[in-house]
Amino acid sequence: MKTELPKGYEPAQVEQKWFDVWEQRGDFHADEKSQKPHYSIVIPPPNVTGVLHMGHALNNTLQDILCRWKRMTGHEVLWMPGTDHAGIATQNVVEKQLATEGKDRHELGREEFVERVWKWREESGGQIINQLKRLGASCDWQRERFTMDEGLSKAVREVFVRLYDDGLIYRDNRLINWCPRCHTALSDLEVEHDDKKGSLWHLKYPVKGSDQYLVVATTRPETMLGDTAVAVNPEDERYLGLIGGKVMLPLVNREIPIIADDYVDKEFGSGAVKITPAHDFNDFEIGKRHDLEFINVLDESGVINENGGPYAGQERYEARKKVVADLEAQGLLEKIDDYANAVGECYRCKTIIEPYMSKQWYVAVGSLAKEAIKAVKGGDTKIVPAQWEKTYYEWMYNIQDWCISRQIWWGHRIPAWYCDECEQITVSIEDATACKHCGSPNIRQETDVLDTWFSSALWPFSTMGWPENAETLQKFYPTSCLVTGFDILFFWVARMMMMGLKFMEQVPFKEVYIHALVRDAQGQKMSKSKGNVIDPLTIVEEYGADAFRFTLCAFAAMGRDIKLSTERIGGYRNFVNKLWNASRFALMNLEGFDPESASLEDFELSQADQWILDCFAKTAEEANKALDGYKFNDVAGVLYSFTWHEFCDWYVELSKEDLYGDEPQAKMRAQKVLFTVLEGLLRLLHPLLPFVTEEIWQALPGKRPTLSIMQANYPIGAFCKVDATEVERMKLLMEVIRAIRNIRGELDVPPGKRIAVALDCKSEESAVAIDAGQAYVKSLARVDELRFAVGLEHPKQASTQVAGDVEVLIPLAGLINVEEEEARLNKEIAKAQKDVDFFTKKLSNEKFVANAPPQVLEKDRTKLTSAEEKSQILQQSLEKILALK
C-alpha cells in the first residue's frame, strides 16, 4: 500500500476533519458500564456569555492532555462539559439587547424576561463550547450540562431545602457588596478592584462640652450622614480623656459617642476614625462590638434616602460635593489630600459598588468548612502545587457565612414562600401552594435568585445525576482531578469541597491542580486597555491548534506564570512542521513495508537502532512520570527534545545508509525500527498534538489496531531489550561526529567538502566503538579518509577537539590557507569589535539610558552581548590558526 502525506501541513483542513470524525463516532463518550478503572474531570463551566480567552485555552488544554493520556493508559475517561448560566452577566447581555429596542425588563415582566433569556441562550449563548472544540477539547459532549437545565435545577432545590432544614441556611440583615446599577448583592469575586486617584477629606467633628474638634479622615464624606460613632485606639494617649464623651455630627446635628477600639490605626490620619456601620465592612463589625446604631443613608440606586436629612434625593456623588461644600462653609473641612486607593466595581457594569445593609439569605459554612479542612489535611484531596494548601487553609479558617441571594431575575429562584397570614416561611422542593405552618394559600415566592456559585458548587455530582443514585455517579464520583486557576480556589473549589462532603460524604476530587496565569511576553497581565491581549482563536487560525497547545504546555511550569508571545507559538509551529516532514520521509521509505512481517527481535539491531530505541524508552518513562506529576512543561520538553534532536536530527540521518543501500535485510531492519519509533512517538505526542498525530498515524502502513490513535496504548517504556554497551558506543560515535562538525564550522569548511580525519583513541573500548561505527562517522561528518588507533600519531598541523576519550584531529594541510584564514578572521574581529564599541558607548550614555523605552534598552543590551560573544569566538579561532604557523 502506497502511503504518503502532502508536502505541507495545513492545520485548518486536518483539525476540522478529525474533530468531526471523533465527535460523530462518539470517541469521547464515557461508558459507565465499563470495567476499566475510571478517570474523571469536570470542566470549570465557562459562562454561557463567555468567549474563549487565554485562561480558558490553558485550562482546557491541560485538562485535555490529561484526559487523552488517561484514555491511552487504559482508563474509562469522563470529561464532563457544560456552561454556567452566569446570572448577572447573562441578565446584563439581554437587558442591553432590550435597550436597543427601547425596552427594559420591567416592561416585559419577570416571566417574559426569563423566556427572553432562554431564547437568547438557545440562539447565541454557549458559543464558547464550539471554540473549545476548535482547541481539540475531547469532552464527553453527549453529556453537556447547563446549570439551569432540569436535572441541575432539581439538585439545586434539593440542596437548598436540605441545608435549610438542617439550620444551615438562614436570612439576616447584614452588610453586603451592592451594585446600585444592577440592584443586586455581589460576591467578592464579582467585585473587581481598580486603583483610582481620589481624595482623603479631613473633617472636624466638634467635641461636645469643649472647644475641641476631633479630626477624622475619609474617602467617602457623604457617608458621614450615617455616622454613629467616632473611634480611637484605646492606647492612644492623645484621646484618653475623650473616650466615653460625645461629638456633634456636623450637618445633621446628632450626638454620637467617642469609643475605643483596637481596630483603629493610630498612625492613619489623625488617629480618629468615623464609624458608619451601615456603609463599611470594618465599621459593621465595630458597630456590632459596641452595640451602635446602624443608619442606612442610601437607597438601592445609590441615592441619599430620608435618613440623609437635607441631602435626601441627591445621587451619592452629587451629595458628596454638597456635603464637602457645606462643611467647608461651616469651617469644618480641615484639608483635602490626594489619595489613591483600590475602588470596588461591579464586574459586569463597572459601577462602583456600595457596602449596603440588606436582608439576604446566607449559608452558615462553619461546620462545612471544618470538614473541608479535614479532608485536605487528611490527604483525601491533594492540592498541587502544595504551596496553595496554605492559601486554602487561610481562607477556610477565616471563612465568613456565604451570602447566596441575588436580586435579579435570571437564575435559580429561591424555593421559599412568605405567608401573608402568619408571616412564616415555607421552604419546599416542589412549588408550595399553601403555608406549611398555618395552611393559608396567601403565600408569595421569594423574588431573589441564588448566587451563580451555589449551583456550580454542586457541579461534580449534580452533573452526574444526583440526587438520583445514577450509574454515572457510581462509576465516576469522586472525580480524579480538578484543573483550575488560583483565582477561584476559594470561590469555587472550596465550595465544591464543602458541598461534596455534605451531600456525597466524599470529597468531590482526589487532586486539585492549580495552574498559573497566561501573561504577555513582558510578564504583564493581558488586558484590553493595555492592548496586549492575544486572541486564542486568531492564534489557532494562524498557527494551528496543535502548535498553540504545545506552546501552552511547554511554558506551563508549575507555580510559574506563562509569558506568551506569537514568536514562541511560531517556534512550535516549526516543531509541528518538523514532525510532519520527518514523517513524510519515513512514509516515502516505508513503501511496500508490512509492519506485521517481522518483529524487532528478528533482526540484529545496529548501534544506531539500539540507541534510538533506548532513547525512546527513556523518553516514554519520563513523559509518563511528568504527566503523573502535572509537570506539563517537562513532558513537552522531553518530547520536543526526542522528536527534534534524537529522532529527526540523528536517527533519520543515521538510517539513510541502510534505507538507500542495496542490502535488503538491512533496509527491512531500518524500516522496522523507523516505523516502530515513529508510530510510538506519535502516540507519545498525541495528548499534546492530537490533530497532526492522528493524521500521520492513520497514514502509516499496515492495519491500525484501533479506530483512532486516542484509543491506542500510551507507550510506557522499551519496545525490546537493547545492549547497553552498544548504546554507549553509539553515544561516543555521535560525540565524535559533533566534534568533527564543530571543527568544520570553525574552519568554515564547505558542507559538501569531504575531509580527512584522525582519531586518537585513549582506550581499546573506544577504538572498538569507532571501528564498528566508522560508516556513521564517514557518512554524517562528510569524512573521506578516517584513521583511528589507540595512541595514534598526531598530524603536524591539525585542529583538535575532545569527544569522550577520543581526540579528534583534522589535518589542515590542503584544507585551509592559513594566511587567508588569518586575514579573514582579523577582518571579522574588527567588524565585531566595531559593534561592541558602538553599543558600549550608546549604553554608557546616561541620558539615553534614562529616556529610552525598556524594550529598546533590552534590545541594545542583547546586541552588545551577542557582539561580545562573537568577538570572543572569532578570537579563539584566530589563536588556533596562529598556533599552526
C-alpha positions, 0 to 999 in steps of 0.5 A: 500500500502506497502511503504518503502525506502532502508536502505541507501541513495545513492545520485548518483542513486536518483539525476540522476533519478529525474533530468531526470524525471523533465527535460523530463516532462518539470517541469521547463518550464515557461508558459507565458500564465499563470495567476499566478503572475510571478517570474523571474531570469536570470542566470549570463551566465557562459562562454561557456569555463567555468567549474563549480567552487565554485562561480558558485555552490553558485550562482546557488544554491541560485538562485535555492532555490529561484526559487523552493520556488517561484514555491511552493508559487504559482508563474509562475517561469522563470529561464532563462539559457544560456552561454556567448560566452566569446570572448577572452577566447573562441578565446584563447581555439581554437587558442591553439587547432590550435597550436597543429596542427601547425596552427594559425588563420591567416592561416585559415582566419577570416571566417574559424576561426569563423566556427572553433569556432562554431564547437568547441562550438557545440562539447565541449563548454557549458559543464558547463550547464550539471554540473549545472544540476548535482547541481539540477539547475531547469532552464527553459532549453527549453529556453537556450540562447547563446549570439551569437545565432540569436535572441541575435545577432539581439538585439545586432545590434539593440542596437548598431545602436540605441545608435549610432544614438542617439550620444551615441556611438562614436570612439576616440583615447584614452588610453586603457588596451592592451594585446600585446599577444592577440592584443586586448583592455581589460576591467578592469575586464579582467585585473587581478592584481598580486603583483610582486617584481620589481624595482623603477629606479631613473633617472636624467633628466638634467635641461636645462640652469643649472647644475641641474638634476631633479630626477624622479622615475619609474617602467617602464624606457623604457617608458621614450622614450615617455616622454613629460613632467616632473611634480611637485606639484605646492606647492612644494617649492623645484621646484618653480623656475623650473616650466615653464623651460625645461629638456633634455630627456636623450637618445633621446635628446628632450626638454620637459617642467617642469609643475605643477600639483596637481596630483603629490605626493610630498612625492613619490620619489623625488617629480618629476614625468615623464609624458608619456601620451601615456603609463599611465592612470594618465599621459593621463589625465595630458597630456590632462590638459596641452595640451602635446604631446602624443608619442606612443613608442610601437607597438601592440606586445609590441615592441619599434616602430620608435618613440623609436629612437635607441631602435626601434625593441627591445621587451619592456623588452629587451629595458628596460635593454638597456635603464637602461644600457645606462643611467647608462653609461651616469651617469644618473641612480641615484639608483635602489630600490626594489619595489613591486607593483600590475602588470596588466595581461591579464586574459586569457594569463597572459601577462602583459598588456600595457596602449596603445593609440588606436582608439576604439569605446566607449559608452558615459554612462553619461546620462545612468548612471544618470538614473541608479542612479535614479532608485536605489535611487528611490527604483525601484531596491533594492540592498541587502545587502544595504551596496553595494548601496554605492559601486554602487553609487561610481562607477556610479558617477565616471563612465568613457565612456565604451570602447566596441571594441575588436580586435579579431575575435570571437564575435559580429562584429561591424555593421559599414562600412568605405567608401573608397570614402568619408571616412564616416561611415555607421552604419546599422542593416542589412549588408550595401552594399553601403555608406549611405552618398555618395552611393559608394559600396567601403565600408569595415566592421569594423574588431573589435568585441564588448566587451563580456559585451555589449551583456550580458548587454542586457541579461534580455530582449534580452533573452526574445525576444526583440526587438520583443514585445514577450509574454515572455517579457510581462509576465516576464520583469522586472525580480524579482531578480538578484543573483550575486557576488560583483565582477561584480556589476559594470561590469555587473549589472550596465550595465544591469541597464543602458541598461534596462532603455534605451531600456525597460524604466524599470529597468531590476530587482526589487532586486539585491542580492549580495552574498559573496565569497566561501573561504577555511576553513582558510578564504583564497581565493581558488586558484590553486597555493595555492592548496586549491581549492575544486572541486564542482563536486568531492564534489557532487560525494562524498557527494551528491548534496543535502548535498553540497547545504545545506552546501552552504546555511547554511554558506551563511550569508549575507555580510559574506564570506563562509569558506568551508571545506569537514568536514562541507559538511560531517556534512550535509551529516549526516543531509541528512542521518538523514532525510532519516532514520527518514523517513524510520521509519515513512514509516515502521509505516505508513503501511496500513495508508490512509492519506485521512481517517481522518483529524487532527481535528478528533482526540484529539491531545496529548501534544506531537502532539500539540507541534510538530505541533506548532513547525512546524508552527513556523518553516514554518513562519520563513523559509518563512520570511528568504527566503523573506529576502535572509537570506539563512543561517537562513532558513537552520538553522531553518530547520536543527534545526526542522528536527534534534532536534524537529522532529527526536530527540523528536517527533519520540521518543515521538510517539513510545508509541502510534505507538507500543501500542495496542490502535488503535485510538491512533496509527491512531492519531500518524500516522496522525500527523507523516505523516502530519509533515513529508510530510510538512517538506519535502516540507519545505526542498525541495528548499534546498534538492530537490533530497532526498525530492522528493524521500521520498515524492513520497514514502509516502502513499496515492495519491500525489496531484501533479506530483512532490513535486516542484509543491506542496504548500510551507507550510506557517504556522499551519496545525490546531489550537493547545492549547497553554497551552498544548504546554507549558506543553509539553515544561516543560515535555521535560525540565524535561526529559533533566534534568533527562538525564543530571543527568544520564550522570553525574552519568554515569548511564547505558542507559538501567538502569531504575531509580527512580525519584522525582519531586518537583513541585513549582506550581499546573500548573506544577504538572498538566503538569507532571501528564498528561505527566508522560508516556513521562517522564517514557518512554524517561528518562528510569524512573521506579518509578516517584513521583511528588507533589507540595512541595514534600519531598526531598530524603536524598541523591539525585542529583538535577537539575532545569527544569522550576519550577520543581526540579528534584531529583534522589535518589542515594541510590542503584544507585551509590557507592559513594566511587567508584564514588569518586575514579573514578572521582579523577582518571579522574581529574588527567588524565585531569589535566595531559593534561592541564599541558602538553599543558600549558607548550608546549604553554608557550614555546616561541620558539615553539610558534614562529616556529610552523605552525598556524594550529598546534598552533590552534590545541594545543590551542583547546586541552588545552581548551577542557582539561580545560573544562573537568577538570572543569566538572569532578570537579563539579561532584566530589563536588556533590558526596562529598556533599552526604557523 
